[in-house]
Amino acid sequence: MQAVILERALNFLLQTHPIDIQPLDGKTVHFCLQDFPLEVNFICTNNRIFVTTDTSTTADVNVKLQASVFLALFQGEDLTELLRQDKIVIHGDVKTAQLLVDLLQQVDIDLEELLSKYTGDIIAHQVGELARKFKSLDNPITSIKDGVTNFLIAPSKHL
């Protein structure tokens, strides 16, 4: 289900933004979020991106990173700096990975604005705030687990 949603979202971006994915034509990018259950292949062909959960095929490049680092890339962080900090693990054709990052950075998208059309301004703003908090955490899943654990141990402090 995640792959279908991701594929539709990416191809919607390709249709609504002036993005040229021709340099990635014929390339397969294996993408894995280390702190979130997402492991997919992006297959770029015919000016479309196909997303598949069948990761048994050989990819041109394998990219592993945390969700907060992915959001940082999407918001313009420097790939080279993130690689130096070991926040991204890339195996394979680094040029293909750089092309993908360049494409992500070309997209000028206001997530809250898009979401507000479907959910209303208040919910869209809350989702945007949550995404910004999520981005600021080093390990969001661990932070959520810690918060739940603290609440269960001492619920009166949180009420």
Rosetta blueprint (number, residue, H / E / L):
1 M L
2 Q H
3 A H
4 V H
5 I H
6 L H
7 E H
8 R H
9 A H
10 L H
11 N H
12 F H
13 L H
14 L H
15 Q H
16 T H
17 H L
18 P L
19 I L
20 D L
21 I L
22 Q H
23 P H
24 L H
25 D L
26 G L
27 K L
28 T E
29 V E
30 H E
31 F E
32 C E
33 L E
34 Q L
35 D L
36 F L
37 P L
38 L E
39 E E
40 V E
41 N E
42 F E
43 I E
44 C E
45 T E
46 N L
47 N L
48 R E
49 I E
50 F E
51 V E
52 T E
53 T L
54 D L
55 T L
56 S L
57 T L
58 T L
59 A L
60 D L
61 V E
62 N E
63 V E
64 K E
65 L E
66 Q L
67 A H
68 S H
69 V H
70 F H
71 L H
72 A H
73 L H
74 F H
75 Q L
76 G L
77 E L
78 D L
79 L H
80 T H
81 E H
82 L H
83 L H
84 R H
85 Q L
86 D L
87 K L
88 I E
89 V E
90 I E
91 H E
92 G E
93 D L
94 V H
95 K H
96 T H
97 A H
98 Q H
99 L H
100 L H
101 V H
102 D H
103 L H
104 L H
105 Q H
106 Q H
107 V L
108 D L
109 I L
110 D L
111 L H
112 E H
113 E H
114 L H
115 L H
116 S H
117 K H
118 Y H
119 T H
120 G L
121 D H
122 I H
123 I H
124 A H
125 H H
126 Q H
127 V H
128 G H
129 E H
130 L H
131 A H
132 R H
133 K H
134 F H
135 K H
136 S H
137 L L
138 D L
139 N L
140 P H
141 I H
142 T H
143 S H
144 I H
145 K H
146 D H
147 G H
148 V H
149 T H
150 N H
151 F H
152 L H
153 I H
154 A L
155 P H
156 S H
157 K H
158 H H
159 L L
